[in-house]
Amino acid sequence: EILCEGLDSATAGRLHILDAMDSVRATHRTDLKPHAPRVAVVAFDPDRLKDLMGPGGQTKREIETQYSCMLEVIDDGMLGVGPAETSPFDVAAIAAAKTSTSGRSMPTP
């Protein structure tokens, strides 16, 4: 009887916590933070890979140059599209983090 009461109380407490969590975040975020990387995965017909690459990779390079992006064939029929390079802030932040964890002095921006 005591065990059943404890389990009932624990269940009620868990459900209360889940309801509180659900009320705070009922839907997913529709926007991303400005510094969050934007990466898309696009499905394509694997038979068209030669069209995407072009002769010697020329078509792929032209797309990457024109749109400042990076194309990566992830799997048969999957293509990753992302930013060509990280922003200068990201590079500086990574360098500062590496420096701070190595025990050397921090470079000034």
N, C-alpha and C positions, 0 to 999 in steps of 0.2 A: 504494500500500500504506500509506504514512504517512497519507494523507488518510483512508482507510477506518478506520484505527485511531483517528484523532482524532474522526471522526464517531461511531464505536461508543462511544468513551469519553464523548462529549458526550451521547449518547442515554441511556447508563446513568446518568450524573449527573443528567440531567433527570428520569428516571423515579424515581430515589432521592428527589429533592426533592419530586416530586408525591406519592410514597408517604408521606413525612414530613408533608406538609401534610394529606393525607387522614386520617392517624391522629389528628391534633390536632382536626380539625373534621369528623367523619364525618357528622354530621347538622346541620340548621339549628337555630337557637335557637327554643325554643317560647315564651319570654317576652320582653317588651320592657323596656327600662330605664324607670324611673318617669317620667322627663321626656320620653320619646319620644312624639310626637303619635300619637294613634290615629285613623286615618282609614279608613273603609270605603267601598267602591264596590259599589253594589247595582244589579243589573239589574232593570228593570221594563218593562212593556208601554207603549210610547210612546202608545198610545191612551188610557191611564189618566192621562196627565199632568194633564189637567183635574181629575181626582179628587184628585191629590196637591196641586195648587195651591189648589183650592177657589175660592169666589167672591172675587175681588179678592186672592187669595193668603192668605186667612184660614186655611185648613187647614194650609198650610205654616208660617205664623207660629205657629199653636197648637202644632204638633209641636216647632218650634224652641224655643219658650218652655218647654214642659212638660219637655223633655229636655235643655235647655241645650246645644243642638247647632246646627249650621249645615247646611242642606240646599242642595246646588247641583246643578242638572241639568248634567251634564258633556257628554253627547252624547245623541242619540236612544236612549233605553232605558238610560241609565246615570245613576245618582244618587250623588253624593258626600255622605257623612255624616261630619262632623268636629266638633271642639269649637267652641263658640260664640265663644270668645275665648281669647287666650293667658293663662296664669297671671300674677299680678303679678311673680313671679320672672323669667319670660321677658321681660316688658316692661322690668323694671329692668336685666336683663342686656343687652338690645338697646340700651337707652339708654346704658349704661356703655360698651359696645363702640363705639357711634357717637361718644361723647364722647372716648374714648381715641384714636380714629383722627383726630379733628378738631383735636387739639392744645389743646383747652380743658380746664379743670380738671374732675375727676370729681365728680358730685353724690354727696352722702352719702345712704345709704338711710334 
